[in-house]
Amino acid sequence: MTLPGLLPRSRLPDRDALPRWLAPLPRAVEDFGLRAVWIVVLTNLVGTAFGFWYYGFHPLPLSDPLITGQFAAEPALLWPLIPDSPVATLFIALAFGVWALGRNSEYLNSLAFFGCWKLGLWTPYVLLTFSDAFRAVNPLPMYLFLLFSHLAMVVQAFVLHRVSDFPVRAVAVAVLWYGVNDVVDYFVPVIGTPHHTLIPGQTIGADGFLTHPTGIHSLAAVGAVVLTLTATFLTLATRVKKLEDATA
């Protein structure tokens, strides 16, 4: 019996015999995530909308400027690279959505895995590393929401192996997108200063750009680069293991 709103089990792809470190979720969790795919898509789209609001796109409340927060502090040319977590949840909403419609996209799958793995762990990493600073500017409920909602992104990432083979060309596109993001966020800013997600302790300098205190900047950069590298390893390892299983 198929519950209302859930895909039938017959629509689910087979589960490959991947090692636990590549597929850590119980099969029942993977199956539920895929069967409830439209709920997952909608939840991620709501998260995307909230994320853009959090970064400073404020159509509501009407009393706020339309563009505020980090968007207002960064050059408009760089806006596509600024809201990292909302873009990641948009990628995974699109990846699951096109799969459910029968038009699977390996490029979206790879971008979604990289985004949800990287931002799903980088955000909790900085929230915990700079917990006192974040707690000073965020009420406890918002702090906990940010922490656990980002960890949920990692859970979603580990469902993607059911719908993706992570071909090298698709992984290369994800490496390029997130590699460029790391470069402009931490090492070679396109305009002004680096463009990583705002962390408490940064201010607007005399030149009109955000400051980047060394301690904050270095720790944030290490986390981002390590997570981009591990996302590359995990996707390519999944690819290799699937090929090995197919030829065994």
ChimeraX attribute file (.defattr): number of C-alpha atoms within 10 A of each C-alpha:
attribute: neighborCount
match mode: 1-to-1
recipient: residues
	/A:1	5
	/A:2	9
	/A:3	9
	/A:4	8
	/A:5	11
	/A:6	15
	/A:7	18
	/A:8	14
	/A:9	13
	/A:10	8
	/A:11	11
	/A:12	16
	/A:13	13
	/A:14	9
	/A:15	13
	/A:16	14
	/A:17	11
	/A:18	15
	/A:19	10
	/A:20	9
	/A:21	10
	/A:22	15
	/A:23	20
	/A:24	13
	/A:25	15
	/A:26	10
	/A:27	12
	/A:28	9
	/A:29	13
	/A:30	22
	/A:31	19
	/A:32	15
	/A:33	19
	/A:34	27
	/A:35	22
	/A:36	17
	/A:37	20
	/A:38	18
	/A:39	15
	/A:40	18
	/A:41	20
	/A:42	13
	/A:43	13
	/A:44	21
	/A:45	20
	/A:46	15
	/A:47	20
	/A:48	22
	/A:49	15
	/A:50	15
	/A:51	18
	/A:52	18
	/A:53	20
	/A:54	16
	/A:55	22
	/A:56	20
	/A:57	20
	/A:58	18
	/A:59	12
	/A:60	10
	/A:61	8
	/A:62	8
	/A:63	8
	/A:64	12
	/A:65	14
	/A:66	16
	/A:67	15
	/A:68	16
	/A:69	16
	/A:70	20
	/A:71	20
	/A:72	15
	/A:73	17
	/A:74	20
	/A:75	15
	/A:76	10
	/A:77	10
	/A:78	15
	/A:79	15
	/A:80	10
	/A:81	18
	/A:82	24
	/A:83	21
	/A:84	24
	/A:85	24
	/A:86	24
	/A:87	24
	/A:88	25
	/A:89	29
	/A:90	23
	/A:91	25
	/A:92	28
	/A:93	27
	/A:94	20
	/A:95	26
	/A:96	27
	/A:97	19
	/A:98	15
	/A:99	19
	/A:100	19
	/A:101	8
	/A:102	10
	/A:103	11
	/A:104	17
	/A:105	17
	/A:106	20
	/A:107	20
	/A:108	24
	/A:109	29
	/A:110	32
	/A:111	27
	/A:112	27
	/A:113	33
	/A:114	30
	/A:115	30
	/A:116	31
	/A:117	26
	/A:118	28
	/A:119	26
	/A:120	28
	/A:121	21
	/A:122	23
	/A:123	23
	/A:124	20
	/A:125	17
	/A:126	17
	/A:127	20
	/A:128	15
	/A:129	14
	/A:130	17
	/A:131	14
	/A:132	12
	/A:133	14
	/A:134	19
	/A:135	17
	/A:136	11
	/A:137	11
	/A:138	13
	/A:139	11
	/A:140	12
	/A:141	10
	/A:142	12
	/A:143	18
	/A:144	15
	/A:145	12
	/A:146	16
	/A:147	19
	/A:148	13
	/A:149	14
	/A:150	22
	/A:151	19
	/A:152	14
	/A:153	24
	/A:154	19
	/A:155	18
	/A:156	23
	/A:157	21
	/A:158	18
	/A:159	23
	/A:160	22
	/A:161	23
	/A:162	16
	/A:163	20
	/A:164	22
	/A:165	20
	/A:166	25
	/A:167	16
	/A:168	15
	/A:169	12
	/A:170	19
	/A:171	25
	/A:172	18
	/A:173	15
	/A:174	24
	/A:175	19
	/A:176	13
	/A:177	15
	/A:178	24
	/A:179	17
	/A:180	14
	/A:181	23
	/A:182	21
	/A:183	17
	/A:184	20
	/A:185	22
	/A:186	20
	/A:187	15
	/A:188	15
	/A:189	16
	/A:190	14
	/A:191	13
	/A:192	14
	/A:193	20
	/A:194	21
	/A:195	28
	/A:196	23
	/A:197	16
	/A:198	16
	/A:199	16
	/A:200	16
	/A:201	12
	/A:202	13
	/A:203	15
	/A:204	11
	/A:205	11
	/A:206	8
	/A:207	9
	/A:208	12
	/A:209	17
	/A:210	19
	/A:211	18
	/A:212	21
	/A:213	11
	/A:214	9
	/A:215	8
	/A:216	16
	/A:217	18
	/A:218	12
	/A:219	14
	/A:220	22
	/A:221	18
	/A:222	12
	/A:223	17
	/A:224	23
	/A:225	19
	/A:226	13
	/A:227	21
	/A:228	21
	/A:229	15
	/A:230	14
	/A:231	23
	/A:232	18
	/A:233	13
	/A:234	17
	/A:235	22
	/A:236	18
	/A:237	15
	/A:238	22
	/A:239	18
	/A:240	15
	/A:241	17
	/A:242	18
	/A:243	12
	/A:244	10
	/A:245	11
	/A:246	9
	/A:247	7
	/A:248	6
